[in-house]
Amino acid sequence: MKRDSVAGLFAALAAACGIVSIITRPFLFAPIGLLLLLVSVKLTAERRWTAPAAAIVALGGLAGAAIAAGFSHPLY
């Protein structure tokens, strides 16, 4: 039970990194979110936490990269 709660925490942190990567520095926060997501997937087999976090990290990294390339910060 404790292992699932730690995995849920890592998945929530990965999702937070995905959201932050839309707004600031996608090439920093998206890989950090991916690493947190990989730790979460390794700790638990439940997709209830990891599947939404994976979608948020992927979309956040993609949207952040598109925004960074299109506006004032082309690459970090």
Secondary structure, DSSP 8 states (H G I E B T S, - for coil): -HHHHHHHHHHHHHHHHHHHHHHS-HHHHHHHHHHHHHHHHHH---HHHHHHHHHHHHHHHHHHHHHHHHSS-S--
